[in-house]
């Protein structure tokens, strides 16, 4: 298979959980194919360059396999090649986020206790 719909490929390569989410990302302009904002039905072929923005991450990829079927994560990673610059940028951003969390001393408070719930309800006027 040499050509495949963009939304199908994004789903098969495990960038999105469903084709509907992949199509919505394309409609919102979060996916570019060869530096052009791509529609979900765009035909993707081998060698195309993609730029995908997902929740603060930006991927720059080259398509190696035009797959329509979803595969395991290990196999799905063989569908594309991420550029070195993109990988380094994502690793740098992840390190910065980890440093911010450590610096701020953020701690997950967990579920509220019964006393906390009562206080919350009192503040809300219940």
C-alpha positions in Angstrom: 0.0 0.0 0.0 1.5 3.3 -1.1 -1.2 5.8 -0.1 -3.4 6.1 2.9 -5.7 8.7 4.5 -4.0 11.0 7.0 -6.5 10.4 9.8 -6.2 6.6 9.4 -2.4 6.8 9.5 -2.3 9.0 12.6 -4.6 6.5 14.3 -2.6 3.5 13.1 0.7 5.1 14.2 -0.8 5.7 17.7 -0.7 9.4 17.8 -4.5 9.5 18.6 -6.7 7.0 20.2 -9.5 7.2 17.6 -9.8 8.3 14.0 -12.3 10.9 15.1 -9.7 12.5 17.3 -7.2 12.4 14.5 -9.7 14.0 12.1 -10.5 16.7 14.7 -6.8 17.5 15.1 -6.5 17.9 11.4 -9.6 20.2 11.2 -8.1 22.3 14.0 -4.9 22.8 12.1 -2.7 20.8 14.4 -1.3 18.6 11.7 0.8 19.8 8.7 1.8 17.7 5.8 4.8 19.1 3.8 4.3 22.4 5.5 0.7 22.7 4.5 -2.2 22.4 7.0 -3.7 19.1 6.1 -7.3 17.9 6.0 -8.2 14.4 7.4 -8.8 12.9 3.9 -5.4 14.0 2.5 -3.6 11.1 0.9 -0.4 10.4 2.7 2.4 8.7 0.8 5.9 7.5 1.7 8.4 10.2 2.3 5.9 12.9 3.3 7.0 15.1 6.2 4.5 15.7 9.0 4.4 18.2 11.9 2.0 17.2 14.6 1.2 19.2 17.7 -0.3 17.2 20.6 -0.8 18.7 24.1 2.4 20.8 24.3 4.5 18.4 22.2 5.5 18.9 18.7 6.6 16.0 16.5 8.4 16.4 13.1 8.2 13.1 11.2 9.0 11.4 8.0 6.5 8.7 6.9 8.2 5.4 6.3 5.2 3.0 6.1 1.7 3.8 4.8 -0.3 1.7 7.2 -4.1 1.6 7.6 -4.3 -1.0 10.4 -3.5 -0.1 14.0 -0.5 -2.0 15.3 1.3 -2.5 18.7 3.3 0.5 19.9 6.6 -1.2 19.0 5.5 -1.8 15.5 3.8 1.6 15.1 7.1 3.4 15.9 8.5 1.8 12.7 5.9 3.6 10.6 7.8 6.9 10.9 11.2 8.5 11.6 11.3 11.4 14.0 13.9 14.1 13.2 16.8 14.6 15.7 15.9 18.2 16.3 12.3 17.3 17.2 13.4 14.6 19.6 16.0 16.9 21.3 13.4 19.7 21.6 10.8 17.3 23.2 13.4 15.9 25.6 14.5 19.4 26.6 10.9 20.5 27.3 10.3 17.4 29.4 13.5 18.1 31.4 12.3 21.7 32.0 8.9 20.5 33.2 10.5 18.0 35.6 12.8 20.8 36.9 9.8 23.1 37.5 7.9 20.4 39.4 10.9 19.7 41.6 11.6 23.4 42.1 8.1 24.2 43.2 7.9 21.2 45.4 4.5 20.3 44.0 2.9 17.4 45.8 -0.3 15.6 44.7 -2.7 16.1 47.6 -4.7 13.0 46.7 -8.4 12.6 47.5 -10.0 15.0 49.9 -10.7 13.6 53.4 -14.1 13.6 55.0 -13.2 16.8 56.8 -12.0 18.4 53.6 -15.3 17.5 51.9 -17.3 19.1 54.7 -15.2 22.3 54.5 -15.7 22.4 50.7 -19.5 21.9 51.1 -19.6 24.6 53.8 -17.8 27.0 51.5 -20.2 26.2 48.7 -23.2 26.9 51.0 -24.6 23.3 51.0 
